[in-house]
Amino acid sequence: KTLEAHGVPARGDVHEPNYHLLWELLVTTRKLYRYLTVILFFALGIGGTIMVENLIRTEHALHPEFSLLTARLAWAATFLSTLLDIYSNWWGIYLRGLNEVRLATKVAASAAVAKFTLSVILLLSGVGLLSLPIASMVSSFIQRHYARVWCLKLLPPAPSMEHFDLKKQLAILWPNSWRLGVQLMSTYLILQVNTLVCADVYHLEASAKYTYSVQLMGYAAMMAAVWTSTKWPLIGQYQARHDFLMIQRVLRPRIWFQI
């Protein structure tokens, strides 16, 4: 019936989905991701631009034929594609939360295949540094569109939000959101720092090869994680019932499969 910032409330006498609460959660999630994208706009826009500018100036000093304009355009496209990717992801997360794990995984996998295929085609066509950010933008649009279509198919028409308290819902989601945000940011920074070290030592060509290798390994890890990710909604149901023994029985063999 309700969401709590800590713990799981009693289920109560509920015989059908609480669609009004689901719509409130959808609106809150959209707002939360908008705020996070604005924060990222300033943090990545300032820090990322300074970092990339130093890299491309160093590369230009070593190789005068290296195009500063192309590199700056590639950074601008990368910056925009990153913001778009972060913001558009919430539809897929919401679809997964609706217990449509297989469907959400299909959408994410299709977008990833489209990104990789298009980036390779653009690279072979001579587009160069702009290949990956362009492919990322297309991938984000694909994922957002299909995840949004399926979410709206599964939900009834939006109810009246006249008495909806956005600040209250954000306060309820925030204790989980900031913890998950720290975890995801640390994972992101590990990849970026490794890439920066590679770019500084071996310069851009080797760095590009390294980045693609990491992406391929990431896809493999994502597919292996399907063993456990498909059961997160079920685990949430067991958590609501405080059935910790069933959570252990579901997770233990699947984590071994994933490893």
Protein Blocks (a to p, Z undefined) as FASTA:
>chain_A
ZZcfedjddebjafbdcfklmmmmmmmmmmmmmmmmmmmmmmmmmmmmmmmmmmmmmmmm
mmmmlcfklmmmmmmmmmmmmmmmmmmmmmmmmmmmnopmmlmmmmmmmmmmmmmmmmmm
mmmnonommlmmmmmmmmmmmmmmmmmmmmmmmpccdddfklpcfklmmmmmmmmmmmmm
mmmmmmmmmmmmmmmmmmmmnommlmmmmmmmmmmmmmmmmmmmmmmmmmmmmmmmmmmn
opaklmmmmmmmmmmmmZZ
